[in-house]
Amino acid sequence: MKRLLTALAATSLFAFAGSAMAQEYNTVPAGDAQYKQCLVRVNKLYEGGDEKSPIAGQNKAQAYCTCLWNETPDDFKGNLSKFADSDKGKKLDRVCTKYSKWE
C-alpha cells in the first residue's frame, strides 16, 4: 500500500510540474499597440527572435512579448520591452526569457 501511495504522489507531482511548464498565456488582442511596439523593439535590439519558440505558432519574440503583455498589470501604459530592460523589470525579463526559451 505504501508503494502505491508513493507512486501516486510521484505521478501527481510530475503531472503538476508538467502543467506548469506547459503554461500558455492569454492571446494578445489583434492590433495591440504595446505588443506591436514590443515586437519591433526586441527584434531590432536582439538576435534570434524569429527562431521557433516552445509555444505553438509563435516565434521567440512573439512568445517573449506575449509573456510581457500578460505579466504586466492591466493598467500598464509604458513600453513593455523597455520595462523588461529596466532594473524594476529584470525579474519579469527572466520569466519571459525562460518562457520563450530566448537565451
C-alpha positions, 0 to 999 in steps of 0.5 A: 500500500505504501508503494502505491501511495508513493507512486501516486504522489510521484505521478501527481507531482510530475503531472503538476510540474508538467502543467506548469511548464506547459503554461500558455498565456492569454492571446494578445488582442489583434492590433495591440499597440504595446505588443506591436511596439514590443515586437519591433523593439526586441527584434531590432535590439536582439538576435534570434527572435524569429527562431521557433519558440516552445509555444505553438505558432509563435516565434521567440519574440512573439512568445517573449512579448506575449509573456510581457503583455500578460505579466504586466498589470492591466493598467500598464501604459509604458513600453513593455520591452523597455520595462523588461530592460529596466532594473524594476523589470529584470525579474519579469525579463527572466520569466519571459526569457525562460518562457520563450526559451530566448537565451 
